[in-house]
Structure formats: structure tokens, C-alpha cells
Amino acid sequence: MNSTSSEPGSAGQIQGRQGLGGWLRAHLPALLFGWFFFGMVLSGLVAPDARVAQLQSDVIREGWHLSVLAALFGTPVVLAYAWRVRGGRA
């Protein structure tokens, strides 16, 4: 198919050829953000009580509290980014 074709979908095929480097450049901040909060959720589930006590927090008293807060703060941002990337389609 010619890259100057006016067929529907041809622009998407051209954009899809940007390569891994272009894809990483475009999405790396969101990937790092998502992995950070995913790591916080997992870390909170396995955090020893002594480490949680070192936080000296009135809100986080057990490890799973950290997991819930990380999920509450991280998930909406990741979902909003995914919504934007999909073009607002469900």
C-alpha cells in the first residue's frame, strides 16, 4: 500500500511505524508512574510491621493501608492516561 494513500486507516498505519524508540519516548513517563505505584501496592502487602512503624503515620498503621493509598492515588492517573491514549473511546 502506498503511504500517501487516502484510504481510511492509512494514517494509523503510518503512526504505527514510529518504532520502539518513539513509542518509549511517548509513553515512558506514564509507564514509570504506573510501575512506581504498582510497586507501592505490592510493597505495602509484604511490608513488615517494623518498617510500617518507622513511618510514624496516623493514617498508615498496617502495610495494606499503604497499598490502598497507593492504589487510590495511582489508579485514576493511569486510567486517565489510558483513556487519553485510546482517544476517549470506551
C-alpha positions as CSV (number, residue, x, y, z in Angstrom):
1,M,0.0,0.0,0.0
2,N,1.2,3.5,-0.8
3,S,2.0,5.7,2.3
4,T,0.2,8.6,0.6
5,S,-3.0,6.6,0.2
6,S,-6.2,8.4,1.2
7,E,-7.8,5.2,2.4
8,P,-9.3,5.2,5.9
9,G,-6.8,3.9,8.4
10,S,-3.7,4.7,6.4
11,A,-2.7,7.5,8.9
12,G,-2.8,5.0,11.7
13,Q,-0.5,2.6,9.8
14,I,2.0,5.4,9.3
15,Q,1.8,6.4,13.0
16,G,2.3,2.7,13.9
17,R,5.6,2.6,12.2
18,Q,7.3,5.0,14.6
19,G,9.3,2.2,16.2
20,L,10.0,1.2,19.7
21,G,12.1,4.3,20.4
22,G,9.3,6.6,19.5
23,W,6.8,4.6,21.5
24,L,9.0,4.6,24.6
25,R,9.7,8.3,24.2
26,A,5.9,9.0,24.1
27,H,4.9,6.6,26.9
28,L,7.9,6.3,29.3
29,P,6.7,8.8,31.9
30,A,3.3,7.0,32.2
31,L,5.0,3.6,32.4
32,L,7.4,4.7,35.1
33,F,4.5,6.3,37.0
34,G,2.4,3.2,36.8
35,W,5.2,0.9,37.8
36,F,6.0,3.1,40.8
37,F,2.5,2.9,42.2
38,F,2.2,-0.8,41.2
39,G,5.4,-1.4,43.2
40,M,4.0,0.6,46.2
41,V,0.9,-1.6,46.1
42,L,2.9,-4.8,46.2
43,S,5.4,-3.4,48.8
44,G,2.6,-2.5,51.1
45,L,1.2,-6.0,51.0
46,V,4.5,-7.6,52.1
47,A,5.8,-4.8,54.4
48,P,7.0,-5.9,57.8
49,D,5.3,-4.3,60.8
50,A,8.6,-2.8,62.0
51,R,9.0,-1.0,58.7
52,V,5.5,0.3,58.8
53,A,6.0,1.6,62.3
54,Q,9.1,3.6,61.1
55,L,6.7,5.7,59.1
56,Q,5.2,7.1,62.3
57,S,2.0,7.8,60.5
58,D,-1.5,8.2,61.9
59,V,-3.0,7.1,58.5
60,I,-0.8,4.1,57.6
61,R,-0.8,1.7,60.5
62,E,-0.5,-1.6,58.6
63,G,1.1,-2.5,55.3
64,W,-2.1,-2.9,53.4
65,H,-3.1,0.7,54.3
66,L,-0.1,1.8,52.1
67,S,-1.3,-0.5,49.3
68,V,-4.8,1.0,49.4
69,L,-3.5,4.6,49.4
70,A,-1.1,3.8,46.5
71,A,-4.0,2.3,44.5
72,L,-6.2,5.3,45.3
73,F,-3.7,7.8,44.2
74,G,-2.1,5.9,41.2
75,T,-5.0,4.2,39.5
76,P,-7.0,7.3,38.5
77,V,-4.0,8.8,36.8
78,V,-3.1,5.6,34.9
79,L,-6.7,5.2,33.8
80,A,-7.0,8.8,32.7
81,Y,-3.8,8.3,30.6
82,A,-5.1,5.1,29.1
83,W,-8.4,6.9,28.2
84,R,-6.4,9.7,26.6
85,V,-4.2,7.3,24.6
86,R,-7.3,5.5,23.3
87,G,-8.8,8.7,22.1
88,G,-11.6,8.9,24.7
89,R,-13.2,5.7,23.4
90,A,-14.5,3.1,25.8
